[in-house]
Amino acid sequence: MLRNVVNISVYRKVILKDGRVIILKRMNQEDYKKGMNYEYVHNWLAQVSKYLLYDFQEEDMDWDKQQFLTSLNNAENIILGGIYNEKIIAHAKLNVNILSPREKHVGYWAVMIHPKFQNNGLGTHLLNCIEIIAKKIGLKRLEAEFIEENSSAKALYLRKLGYTIEGRKKRAFKLPNGTYVDKAVIGKIL
């Protein structure tokens, strides 16, 4: 299965609800290095970090960049990017558990989208690609987590894409205002 993960490539053009054309592709280090693209991504991630596990701070950018670029070479990660006007405006990550023989059939995903491109169908396109890739490499199940008060995520994952809530982690996430909220654990059999 590892060979299949390494050799997976993606290149697709999609049209958003507002008519913008986005290129979806499997990302590599060069995509993030050219044209200050990582810095651009880091800045918009800071804008959407309310529901992300990590808080993107400008003073951490160099360290974050090094860690992220290293993760692109990890055989367990497949990272798709959404590109508009040569800028990365979205990415989705599929993590494949290649080391645990009893869980090699399970993939874990996360998706992040620039605020100016949200609620236009891009999340659906990205996750459809993730599901296609997951099936191609032999995964049987996908999992993710999200903050339940994120109504856009809830609508996309549960209603539109058919994921089900399989559990909750009580008070597992601290919002920027200091309050604790639950994380929903979702899954889907492919």
C-alpha positions in Angstrom: 0.0 0.0 0.0 2.9 2.4 0.7 3.9 2.4 -3.0 0.4 3.3 -4.0 0.3 6.3 -1.6 3.7 7.7 -2.9 2.6 7.4 -6.5 -0.8 9.0 -6.2 -1.1 12.2 -8.2 -4.0 14.6 -8.6 -4.7 17.4 -11.0 -8.2 18.6 -11.5 -9.9 21.9 -12.4 -13.1 22.7 -10.6 -15.6 25.6 -10.9 -16.9 27.1 -7.7 -20.5 28.3 -7.2 -19.4 31.9 -7.9 -17.6 30.9 -11.2 -14.0 31.0 -10.0 -11.9 28.2 -11.4 -9.6 26.4 -8.9 -6.9 23.9 -9.7 -6.7 21.0 -7.3 -3.4 19.1 -7.2 -1.2 17.0 -5.0 1.2 19.4 -3.3 4.9 19.2 -2.9 7.6 21.4 -1.3 8.2 23.5 -4.4 4.5 24.5 -4.5 4.8 26.1 -1.0 8.3 27.7 -1.6 7.6 29.6 -4.8 6.1 33.1 -4.7 6.1 33.2 -0.9 3.1 30.8 -1.0 3.8 29.3 2.4 3.7 32.7 4.0 0.5 33.5 2.1 -1.1 30.2 3.4 0.2 30.9 7.0 -1.5 34.3 7.0 -4.9 33.1 5.9 -4.7 30.1 8.3 -4.3 32.7 11.0 -7.6 34.1 9.9 -9.4 30.8 10.2 -7.6 29.3 13.2 -10.6 29.6 15.5 -11.6 26.0 14.7 -8.1 24.7 14.0 -5.9 22.7 16.4 -3.1 25.1 15.9 -2.9 28.9 16.4 -0.9 30.4 13.5 1.2 33.2 14.8 3.5 35.3 12.7 6.4 34.9 15.1 6.2 31.1 14.6 6.1 31.2 10.8 9.7 30.0 10.2 9.4 27.0 12.5 5.9 26.2 11.2 7.2 26.3 7.6 10.0 24.0 8.4 7.7 21.5 10.1 5.1 21.7 7.3 7.6 21.3 4.5 9.0 18.2 6.2 5.6 16.7 6.6 5.1 16.9 2.8 7.9 14.2 2.5 6.1 11.9 5.0 4.8 8.9 3.1 1.8 8.8 5.3 0.6 12.2 4.1 -1.2 13.2 1.0 -1.8 16.9 0.8 -4.0 18.4 -1.8 -4.0 22.1 -2.6 -6.5 24.4 -4.1 -4.8 27.0 -6.3 -6.3 30.3 -7.6 -4.2 32.8 -9.5 -1.0 30.9 -8.5 -1.8 31.2 -4.8 -2.7 28.3 -2.5 -6.1 29.1 -1.2 -7.0 25.7 0.3 -5.5 22.4 1.4 -6.7 19.1 2.5 -4.6 16.4 4.2 -5.2 12.7 4.1 -3.1 10.8 6.6 -2.8 7.1 6.0 -1.7 4.8 8.8 0.9 2.7 7.1 2.6 1.4 10.3 -0.3 -0.2 12.1 -1.3 -3.4 10.3 -4.8 -3.5 12.0 -5.6 0.1 11.0 -4.1 0.4 7.5 -7.6 0.5 6.1 -8.4 3.8 7.9 -7.5 7.3 6.7 -7.7 10.6 8.7 -8.4 13.9 6.9 -8.5 17.6 7.6 -9.4 20.5 5.3 -8.7 24.2 5.5 -10.0 26.9 3.1 -9.1 30.6 2.7 -12.0 32.7 4.1 -12.7 34.3 0.8 -13.3 30.9 -0.8 -15.5 29.3 1.9 -19.1 28.3 1.3 -18.6 28.1 -2.5 -18.3 24.3 -2.9 -14.5 24.0 -2.6 -14.7 21.9 0.6 -17.0 19.4 -1.3 -14.5 19.2 -4.2 -11.6 18.7 -1.9 -13.3 16.0 0.2 -14.6 14.2 -2.9 -11.0 14.1 -4.1 -9.8 12.7 -0.7 -12.5 10.0 -0.9 -11.5 9.1 -4.5 -7.8 8.8 -3.4 -8.7 6.8 -0.3 -10.6 4.3 -2.5 -7.7 4.1 -5.0 -5.2 3.2 -2.2 -7.5 0.7 -0.6 -8.8 2.5 2.4 -12.2 1.3 3.7 -12.9 4.0 6.2 -12.3 7.8 6.7 -12.3 9.7 10.0 -12.0 13.3 11.1 -12.9 15.6 14.0 -14.5 19.0 14.0 -15.8 21.6 16.4 -19.6 21.2 16.6 -20.3 24.9 16.7 -18.8 25.2 13.3 -22.1 25.1 11.4 -20.5 25.2 7.9 -18.4 22.2 8.7 -21.4 20.4 10.2 -23.6 21.0 7.1 -20.8 19.9 4.8 -19.6 16.8 6.6 -22.9 15.4 8.0 -25.6 16.5 5.6 -23.9 16.9 2.3 -21.1 14.2 2.4 -22.8 11.6 4.6 -20.4 11.3 7.5 -21.9 10.3 10.9 -21.0 11.4 14.4 -19.4 8.4 16.1 -18.6 10.2 19.4 -17.8 13.4 21.2 -14.8 14.6 23.1 -16.3 16.7 25.9 -14.6 20.1 26.4 -11.7 19.0 24.3 -11.2 22.2 22.4 -10.4 25.7 23.8 -11.7 28.6 21.7 -9.8 31.9 21.5 -12.3 33.5 24.0 -11.3 30.9 26.6 -14.4 28.7 26.5 -14.2 25.0 26.1 -16.4 23.2 23.5 -16.9 19.6 22.3 -15.2 18.0 19.4 -17.2 15.6 17.3 -15.6 12.5 16.0 -17.0 11.6 12.5 -16.5 8.7 10.2 -17.6 7.2 6.9 -17.4 3.7 5.5 -16.3 3.9 1.8 
